[in-house]
């Protein structure tokens, strides 16, 4: 919310607008952060971190997995960086993109197929 709105709107109106904004973000976003026990909706994601609803952030720290729907995107080590009263912002100390293939240094046989050819 802009600084202008903070100056002139009553506290109850600002809180109501922020709740509506978060509810809309939760509905539209498929992004989730997952710990061993819990899954939290991600409100916003950027290169170096993400934001979740402040209510969900108390126990969120350490190693987590980031998902877009069912697709596993990252494994990350996170640290809380900022609490703005509505959202908790987290920074990636480390994030590694996940793949569905073995690592490049995985030993593959020399005669392994490189493509599938049709019989047409």
Order of alpha helices (4+ residues) and beta strands (2+ residues): alpha-alpha-beta-beta-beta-beta-beta-beta
